[in-house]
């Protein structure tokens, strides 16, 4: 039993020594790397790397070229950037700009077996009833779309609603203006026939309008009976 315990103690001691040697080697490696200005002697063929990097600049943007150099060499970000900058200066090449992403249309795939027409109707109602943020959350839940897709769809419906409300408001204003002009014409006609003052003629006209409305109600009630 004592021999087994002694064996395990020796194994643990040996592994501890190996770990300490590894840590010391790492410290020494990092120290040499720092003293040499961040560049460690390696088997990298810098001429070939320079040719490959120049070729990459023709088809990739700067970040992608930087990543290529880091993956190929194992250098740090600072070392790789320094190398890329040197290549750019030598060639006078302007790296290809990263393409801007165009906003994607929301996916046509919907969860919960809801059609796009039904979704539009529901979103219209919810924008009015619960507000835009809650409506976007509803769209995400019911469709499985991303936040960006859901917001794009909600913005579109909101814009359509705004246009419809504005158009309806303009129509109502036109009708109101037409009715007001017709009323004024009738009041002026009463003044011309009676010689009354404007206030008296207007009161008389409003009484007639009120009487006509009540009469129409009575007719409707009688018909329904």
Secondary structure, DSSP 8 states (H G I E B T S, - for coil): -HHHHHHHHHHHHHHHHHHHHHHHHHHHHHHHHHHTTT----S--HHHHHHHHHHHHHHSBHHHHHHHHHHHH---HHHHHHHHHHHHHHHT---B-----------S--STT--HHHHHHHHHHHHHHH-HHHHHHHHHHHH---HHHHHHHHHHHHHHHHHHHHHHHHHHHHHHHHHHHHHHHHHHHHHHHH---HHHHHHHHHHHHHHHHHHHHHHHHHHH-
